[in-house]
Amino acid sequence: MEIYYALHLDLRRHFIYLDFSFDSHGFESAHRPRNFLFLRDGDYRYFGVYRFPLEMTNWLFFLKRFWDIGWISIRLLLKRKITPEVRLRLFFEQSGGAFTKLGQILSLRHDLIPARYANELLNLLSRVKVSSYSAMRQVFIDEVGQPPEVVFEKFESKPIASASISQVYRAQLPDGTPVVVKIQRSGIRQIFETDFLLARWLGRGLGFFRLFNTFQIQDVVKEFITWSRRELDFREELTNSQILARHSENHPRTIIPRAYAEWSTERVLVSEDMAEIFSVETVLKELEKNPKYRDELLISHSIHAEELAYYFVFDIMRQYFIDGFFHADPHPANLFFASGNRLGYFDFGIVGQVGKTRLALLRIIYGIARRDLAFSSKHFLHFAKTAMAEEIDLFKLKEPDTYKRYAKVVGKLEEIMLDNLQLDLEGILTPWYEEKTLPNYQHLTSSLVFSRILLKTRDYQIYLPREVVIFFRTLVIADMVAVKLAPGFDIIRALNAFFASYPLGVAEELIMAKTQEIKLEEAADSTAHFSFEQLLEVKDAEKEQLGAAKERLINIISAYAEDYEEIRQLLKA
């Protein structure tokens, strides 16, 4: 959905060019659309008015959705007897659509919102309203062309699971194979696109008023919109599950249910119905009622919950570092246990993919696991989006003379950053290491520790790549689940178990081999087929990248020059 606003001033080249629009990404500059009406005034300026491109029905839907969300907010604000955290949960729950999904994501972000809010939002994982079967049946007919009772040998109309985007039903293929059928909710795409815009506004408001601490909530909203759009296309989820299944072939304790491409569409996904499984969400609920449930699982189904908690973290590490492709949303509703002490995954709409950047992160995690913080600090600097990392190589290559003038300054800068960062990491991690031997160590969760580390890196102008932040988020989720499954769970022990199976040198070789494969694939796809216009775009992108590197270099040098006399003296020289 995109809404263009009326005023457009174009003063290009010798003039000023102003072009603003509202879309699901927020308020921003936009390219001039074809349906722009021009009124020419000489050769220097244009004044134009947009034709409204939004269909009236969509516009009315947007206004209704806006009114509904606003009314829900007002109603909840007037209920003074409920706590703020419950009020926030009710807002996401009653708003539905993308807001429920956003609330579920926030429930696992202890780095972003206070723990009491996050814990309350966890209730959203199992509180999604069920849509009527008639509405879901119509979606299936629209996608497949026939009703489910005709397509399948057997189809159960009562859903076995209900999520913000879809509902899941049991069925049998014509050959009798038991399957589960995931059907997208009716009209959910339109609701989500409207909610994306509203979520942007909410994020900006929360960020402006600083209602929540730490990370900018706008970043979470952007990430949420990107992933949600992918989730709305089940064909992408189908591909993701196939990739993860291929990577897990040699790991019999990891289960990825088979997806049936021939029966699946954009809004319908058919996959294997796993027998004798236990949802981790259900297991955790049972453990709250009956702590002896762990023993019951072990005796009756050979499922060792504590052992699987450690395997869970190991498997996430394996997916990320060894495969470079990982399940990025492993909350309890997306996990299950199976007989034989195996761990399985559901819902592959949100995955992460990472390249060579995971090499430096591997070394950081290795240093944290082995208490070698000098080693971790050194490799944190590889992620500095300043002159401290790969971008400075670009600077050296494109403008070597300019770089030489700043080489001593940059060297001193790296030295200062490394020393100070190590001290800061020791301040964060040493209490964590030491208190793990104490009964009350649990208050220092990995969520809290990792969020402190990520925040501290920003003090050094180190802005980690998106895939790195996603990894920390995923590892935090895994730790939160593992702690509930296994009292006394120690994530450091889990990390060291991974490095016992994949020693640092071995893991590095595997990552480099995979990276080389990607490079060869990229080399085969050369720019020889590019048009002249495409080559110009590549050149412009290089200039833009160089300009950004120079700007960051200047910013960080200026920032450190204020605090360190050595930097000021080197600049004078």
C-alpha positions in Angstrom: 0.0 0.0 0.0 1.3 3.4 -0.9 -0.2 6.9 -0.3 1.2 9.8 -2.2 0.9 13.3 -0.8 -0.1 16.3 -2.8 2.8 18.7 -2.9 5.7 18.0 -5.3 8.5 20.5 -6.0 11.1 19.5 -8.5 14.2 21.7 -8.7 16.6 19.1 -10.1 20.2 19.9 -11.3 19.9 23.6 -10.8 16.7 23.2 -8.7 15.4 21.5 -5.5 13.7 18.1 -5.8 11.2 17.3 -3.1 9.1 14.1 -3.4 7.5 12.5 -0.4 5.2 9.6 0.1 3.7 7.4 2.8 3.9 3.7 2.3 4.3 0.6 4.5 7.9 1.7 5.0 7.0 5.0 6.4 7.5 8.6 5.4 10.3 8.9 2.9 11.5 10.3 -0.4 10.3 8.5 -3.4 10.8 8.4 -7.2 8.5 10.3 -9.3 5.6 8.1 -10.4 4.1 8.0 -13.9 0.8 9.3 -12.7 2.2 12.6 -11.6 0.6 15.7 -13.2 3.0 18.4 -14.2 2.5 22.2 -14.5 5.6 23.6 -16.1 6.9 27.0 -15.0 9.7 28.1 -17.4 12.8 25.8 -17.5 13.6 25.8 -13.9 10.9 24.4 -11.8 7.9 22.2 -11.8 4.9 22.1 -9.6 2.7 19.0 -9.6 -0.2 17.3 -7.9 -0.5 13.5 -7.6 -3.5 11.6 -8.7 -4.4 9.4 -5.7 -3.3 5.9 -6.6 -4.9 4.1 -3.7 -8.2 2.4 -4.4 -11.1 3.8 -2.4 -11.8 0.4 -0.9 -8.2 0.1 0.4 -8.3 3.6 1.7 -11.5 3.0 3.6 -10.0 -0.2 4.9 -6.9 1.7 6.1 -9.1 4.3 7.9 -11.2 1.6 9.5 -8.1 -0.3 10.7 -6.6 2.9 12.0 -9.8 3.7 13.9 -10.0 0.1 15.3 -6.4 0.2 16.6 -6.9 3.7 18.0 -10.1 2.7 19.8 -8.4 -0.4 21.3 -5.6 1.8 22.6 -8.0 4.3 24.2 -10.1 1.5 25.8 -7.0 -0.1 27.3 -5.6 3.2 28.6 -8.9 3.8 30.5 -8.5 0.4 32.3 -6.4 1.7 35.2 -6.7 -1.5 37.3 -4.6 -3.6 34.9 -0.8 -3.4 35.0 1.2 -1.8 32.1 2.6 -5.1 30.9 -0.9 -6.7 30.7 -2.2 -3.6 28.9 0.6 -4.0 26.3 -0.2 -7.7 25.9 -3.9 -7.0 25.5 -3.2 -4.3 22.9 -1.3 -6.8 20.7 -3.8 -9.5 21.3 -6.9 -7.5 20.6 -5.4 -5.7 17.6 -4.6 -9.0 15.9 -3.1 -9.2 12.4 0.5 -8.1 12.3 0.4 -6.6 15.8 0.0 -10.1 17.3 3.0 -11.2 15.3 5.0 -8.2 16.4 4.1 -8.8 20.1 5.3 -12.4 19.7 8.6 -11.2 18.4 9.0 -8.6 21.2 8.3 -11.3 23.8 11.6 -12.8 23.0 13.5 -9.5 23.0 14.6 -9.0 26.6 17.4 -6.8 25.1 14.8 -4.4 23.9 12.0 -4.3 26.5 11.9 -4.9 30.3 11.7 -8.6 31.3 8.2 -8.2 32.9 6.8 -6.9 29.6 8.6 -9.7 27.6 7.3 -12.4 29.9 3.8 -11.2 29.7 4.0 -11.1 25.9 5.0 -14.7 25.8 1.3 -15.5 26.4 0.6 -14.3 22.8 2.3 -17.5 21.5 -0.8 -19.5 22.4 -3.6 -16.8 22.3 -4.5 -16.4 18.7 -8.2 -16.4 17.7 -9.4 -19.2 15.5 -10.9 -18.2 12.2 -14.0 -20.0 10.9 -13.6 -23.1 8.8 -15.7 -21.6 6.0 -13.3 -18.7 5.6 -10.2 -21.0 5.6 -11.9 -23.4 3.2 -12.6 -20.6 0.8 -8.9 -19.6 0.8 -8.0 -23.2 0.0 -10.5 -23.2 -2.9 -9.1 -19.9 -4.3 -5.6 -21.3 -4.2 -6.1 -24.9 -5.3 -9.4 -24.7 -7.3 -11.2 -27.4 -5.3 -12.3 -27.8 -1.7 -10.0 -29.7 0.7 -12.5 -32.6 1.1 -12.2 -33.3 -2.6 -8.4 -32.9 -2.9 -7.6 -35.0 0.1 -8.7 -38.5 1.1 -9.5 -37.2 4.5 -9.6 -33.6 5.9 -10.3 -32.6 9.5 -12.1 -29.3 9.7 -11.0 -28.5 13.3 -7.5 -26.9 13.3 -4.8 -28.4 15.4 -2.9 -25.1 15.6 -3.7 -21.4 15.1 -1.1 -18.7 14.4 -1.3 -15.1 13.5 -0.9 -15.8 9.8 -2.3 -19.3 9.3 -4.1 -22.3 10.7 -3.1 -25.9 10.5 -5.3 -28.9 9.8 -4.8 -32.7 9.7 -5.4 -34.5 6.4 -4.5 -37.5 4.3 -3.2 -37.5 0.7 -5.0 -39.7 -1.8 -2.5 -42.5 -1.2 -3.3 -42.4 2.6 -0.1 -40.5 3.7 -0.9 -38.4 6.8 -0.1 -34.7 6.3 -0.8 -31.4 7.9 -2.2 -28.5 5.8 -1.2 -25.0 6.6 -3.7 -22.4 5.2 -3.2 -18.7 5.3 -5.9 -16.6 7.0 -8.4 -14.8 4.7 -7.5 -11.2 3.9 -4.4 -11.4 6.2 -2.1 -9.9 3.5 -4.2 -6.7 3.3 -4.4 -6.5 7.1 -0.6 -7.0 7.5 0.3 -4.3 4.8 -2.0 -1.8 6.7 -0.5 -2.9 10.0 3.0 -2.4 8.7 2.4 1.3 8.2 0.7 1.6 11.6 3.6 -0.4 13.3 6.0 2.1 11.8 4.1 5.0 13.4 4.0 3.1 16.7 7.8 2.4 16.5 8.5 6.0 15.8 6.4 7.1 18.7 7.9 4.6 21.2 11.4 5.6 20.0 10.6 9.3 20.2 9.3 9.2 23.7 11.9 6.6 24.8 9.3 4.4 26.3 11.7 1.4 26.0 15.4 1.4 26.6 18.3 0.0 24.6 17.9 -0.8 20.9 15.9 1.4 18.6 12.5 -0.2 18.3 12.3 1.1 14.7 15.0 -1.5 13.7 12.9 -4.3 15.2 9.9 -3.0 13.2 11.9 -2.9 10.0 13.1 -6.5 10.6 9.6 -7.6 11.5 8.2 -6.2 8.3 10.9 -7.8 6.1 10.4 -11.2 7.7 6.6 -11.0 7.8 6.4 -10.3 4.1 8.5 -13.5 3.5 6.2 -15.5 5.8 3.2 -14.5 3.7 4.5 -16.5 0.8 4.4 -20.2 1.7 6.5 -21.1 -1.4 9.5 -19.4 0.3 8.9 -21.4 3.5 8.8 -24.5 1.3 12.2 -23.7 -0.1 13.6 -22.9 3.3 12.4 -26.3 4.8 14.0 -28.1 1.9 17.4 -26.4 2.4 17.3 -27.1 6.2 16.3 -30.7 5.6 19.3 -31.2 3.2 21.7 -29.7 5.7 20.4 -31.9 8.4 20.6 -35.2 6.5 23.7 -36.3 8.4 22.3 -35.2 11.8 19.7 -37.9 12.8 18.8 -36.1 16.0 17.5 -33.1 14.0 14.1 -33.5 12.3 12.8 -31.3 9.5 9.3 -32.4 8.4 9.1 -33.1 4.7 7.2 -30.5 2.6 5.1 -31.6 -0.4 5.8 -29.1 -3.2 3.3 -30.6 -5.6 0.4 -29.9 -3.1 1.6 -26.5 -2.0 0.9 -22.9 -3.2 1.5 -19.3 -2.1 -1.1 -19.6 0.6 -1.3 -23.4 1.2 1.5 -25.5 2.5 1.3 -29.3 2.8 3.9 -31.1 4.9 4.6 -34.3 6.8 2.4 -35.1 9.8 4.9 -36.1 12.5 3.6 -38.9 14.7 4.5 -39.3 18.4 5.8 -35.8 18.9 5.6 -33.4 21.8 5.4 -29.7 21.2 8.0 -27.9 23.3 5.4 -25.3 24.2 3.2 -28.1 25.6 6.2 -29.7 27.4 7.0 -26.4 29.1 3.4 -25.9 30.2 3.3 -29.5 31.6 6.6 -28.9 33.5 5.1 -25.8 35.2 2.3 -28.0 36.5 4.3 -31.1 37.2 8.2 -31.0 37.5 8.2 -34.8 37.4 7.0 -34.6 33.8 10.7 -34.7 32.7 11.0 -38.2 34.2 7.7 -39.3 32.6 9.0 -38.3 29.1 12.3 -40.1 29.7 10.6 -43.3 30.9 7.8 -43.5 28.4 9.3 -42.0 25.2 13.1 -41.9 25.8 13.0 -38.1 25.6 15.7 -36.6 27.8 14.6 -32.9 28.1 17.8 -31.7 29.8 20.0 -33.4 27.2 17.9 -32.0 24.4 18.2 -28.5 25.8 22.0 -28.7 25.3 21.5 -30.2 21.9 19.2 -27.4 20.9 21.9 -24.8 21.4 24.4 -27.0 19.7 22.1 -27.4 16.6 21.5 -23.7 16.3 25.3 -23.1 16.4 25.8 -25.8 13.8 23.1 -24.4 11.5 24.6 -20.9 11.7 28.3 -21.5 11.6 28.7 -24.7 9.6 25.7 -24.5 7.2 25.3 -20.7 7.0 21.5 -21.2 6.9 19.5 -21.4 10.2 16.1 -21.3 11.7 15.8 -17.8 13.1 12.5 -18.2 15.0 13.0 -21.2 17.3 10.4 -20.3 19.9 8.6 -23.1 21.8 5.6 -23.3 19.5 8.0 -24.0 16.5 9.9 -26.8 18.3 9.0 -30.4 19.1 10.5 -33.5 20.7 10.3 -36.9 19.2 11.0 -40.4 20.5 14.6 -41.4 20.3 15.7 -38.2 22.0 15.3 -36.1 18.8 14.6 -32.4 18.2 12.4 -31.1 15.4 11.4 -27.7 13.9 8.2 -26.2 12.5 7.5 -23.0 10.6 10.3 -22.0 8.3 9.1 -18.6 7.3 11.8 -16.9 9.2 15.3 -18.1 8.5 18.7 -16.4 8.5 21.5 -16.8 5.9 25.0 -15.6 6.5 28.3 -15.6 4.6 31.9 -14.9 5.5 30.9 -12.6 8.4 30.2 -15.6 10.6 34.0 -16.3 10.6 34.7 -13.3 12.9 31.6 -14.0 15.0 32.7 -17.6 15.4 36.0 -16.3 16.9 34.1 -13.9 19.2 31.9 -16.7 20.5 34.9 -19.0 20.9 36.6 -16.3 23.0 33.5 -15.9 25.2 33.2 -19.6 25.7 36.9 -20.0 26.6 37.1 -16.8 28.6 39.7 -15.3 26.2 38.3 -11.8 26.0 41.4 -10.3 24.4 40.6 -12.7 21.5 36.9 -11.8 21.4 37.7 -8.0 21.5 40.2 -8.3 18.6 37.5 -9.9 16.4 34.7 -7.6 17.4 36.7 -4.8 15.7 36.2 -6.7 12.4 32.6 -5.6 12.5 33.3 -1.9 13.0 31.6 -0.1 10.2 34.4 2.5 10.3 38.0 2.4 9.3 38.4 -0.6 11.5 37.2 -3.3 9.1 36.6 -4.2 5.5 35.5 -0.7 4.6 38.9 0.7 5.3 40.3 -1.8 2.7 38.1 -0.1 0.2 39.3 3.3 1.3 42.9 2.1 1.0 42.2 0.7 -2.5 40.4 3.7 -3.9 42.2 6.6 -2.3 45.6 5.3 -1.1 47.2 8.7 -0.8 44.4 10.0 1.5 44.5 6.9 3.6 48.3 7.2 4.1 47.8 10.6 5.8 45.5 9.0 8.3 47.3 5.6 8.7 48.9 6.5 12.1 45.7 8.0 13.4 43.8 4.8 12.4 46.5 2.6 14.0 46.4 4.4 17.3 42.6 4.4 17.1 42.5 0.6 16.8 44.9 0.3 19.8 42.7 2.4 22.0 39.5 0.7 21.0 41.0 -2.8 21.5 42.3 -2.0 25.0 39.1 -0.3 26.2 36.8 -2.9 24.6 38.5 -5.7 26.3 38.2 -4.0 29.7 34.5 -3.4 29.1 33.9 -7.0 28.0 35.6 -8.2 31.2 33.3 -5.9 33.2 30.3 -7.5 31.6 31.3 -11.1 31.4 33.4 -11.7 34.5 30.4 -11.5 36.9 28.5 -13.8 34.6 31.4 -16.4 34.6 31.8 -16.2 38.4 28.2 -16.2 39.4 27.3 -19.3 37.4 28.7 -21.2 40.4 26.3 -19.4 42.7 22.6 -20.3 43.3 21.4 -16.9 42.1 23.3 -16.7 38.8 20.1 -16.9 36.8 19.5 -13.2 37.0 22.4 -12.7 34.6 20.7 -14.3 31.6 22.3 -14.6 28.2 19.7 -12.1 27.0 20.9 -9.5 29.5 24.6 -10.3 28.9 24.5 -10.3 25.1 22.3 -7.2 25.0 24.9 -5.4 27.2 27.7 -6.5 24.8 25.8 -5.3 21.7 25.0 -2.0 23.4 28.7 -1.6 24.4 29.9 -2.2 20.9 27.8 0.7 19.7 29.8 2.9 22.1 32.8 2.1 19.9 31.0 2.9 16.7 30.8 -0.9 16.0 27.4 -1.5 14.3 27.1 -5.2 13.8 25.7 -6.6 10.5 22.1 -7.6 10.6 22.8 -11.4 10.4 25.0 -11.1 13.5 22.3 -9.3 15.6 19.9 -12.0 14.3 22.2 -14.7 15.5 22.5 -13.2 19.0 18.7 -12.9 19.1 18.3 -16.6 18.0 20.9 -17.7 20.6 19.0 -15.8 23.3 15.8 -17.5 22.3 17.5 -20.9 22.4 18.9 -20.1 25.9 15.6 -19.0 27.2 13.9 -22.2 26.1 16.8 -24.4 27.3 16.8 -22.8 30.8 13.1 -23.7 31.2 13.7 -27.2 30.0 16.8 -27.9 32.1 17.2 -26.3 35.5 20.8 -25.1 35.9 21.3 -25.0 32.2 24.7 -23.4 31.4 25.0 -21.8 27.9 28.8 -21.6 28.3 28.9 -25.4 28.7 26.6 -25.7 25.6 28.9 -23.4 23.5 32.0 -25.5 24.6 30.1 -28.7 23.6 29.9 -27.2 20.0 33.6 -26.4 19.9 34.4 -29.9 21.2 32.6 -31.3 18.1 33.8 -28.5 15.8 37.2 -27.3 17.0 38.0 -23.7 16.0 40.4 -24.6 13.2 38.0 -27.2 11.8 35.0 -24.8 11.8 37.1 -22.1 10.2 38.1 -24.4 7.4 34.5 -25.5 6.8 33.3 -21.8 6.7 36.1 -20.8 4.3 35.3 -23.8 2.0 31.6 -22.8 1.9 32.6 -19.2 1.3 34.8 -20.2 -1.6 31.9 -22.1 -3.1 29.8 -19.0 -3.0 32.6 -16.9 -4.5 32.9 -19.4 -7.4 29.2 -19.2 -8.0 29.3 -15.4 -8.0 32.3 -15.4 -10.4 30.4 -17.6 -12.8 27.7 -14.9 -12.8 29.9 -12.2 -14.2 28.9 -8.6 -15.2 29.6 -9.4 -18.8 25.9 -9.5 -19.5 25.2 -6.1 -17.8 23.8 -3.3 -19.9 25.6 0.1 -19.9 23.0 1.5 -17.5 23.5 -1.4 -15.1 27.3 -0.9 -15.1 26.7 2.8 -14.3 24.6 1.7 -11.4 27.4 -0.6 -10.1 29.9 2.4 -10.4 27.5 4.7 -8.6 27.1 2.1 -5.8 30.9 1.9 -5.4 31.1 5.7 -5.1 28.4 5.7 -2.5 30.1 2.9 -0.6 33.4 4.8 -0.6 31.7 8.0 0.5 30.1 6.2 3.4 33.4 4.7 4.5 35.1 8.1 4.4 32.3 9.6 6.4 32.4 7.0 9.1 36.2 7.3 9.3 35.9 11.0 9.8 33.1 10.6 12.4 34.9 8.1 14.5 38.2 10.0 14.4 36.4 13.2 15.5 34.6 11.3 18.3 37.9 9.9 19.7 39.8 13.1 19.2 37.5 14.7 21.8 38.5 12.2 24.5 42.2 11.3 23.6 45.1 13.7 23.4 47.1 11.2 21.4 44.6 11.3 18.6 44.6 15.1 18.6 48.4 15.2 18.4 48.5 12.8 15.5 45.8 14.8 13.7 47.9 18.0 14.1 50.9 16.2 12.7 
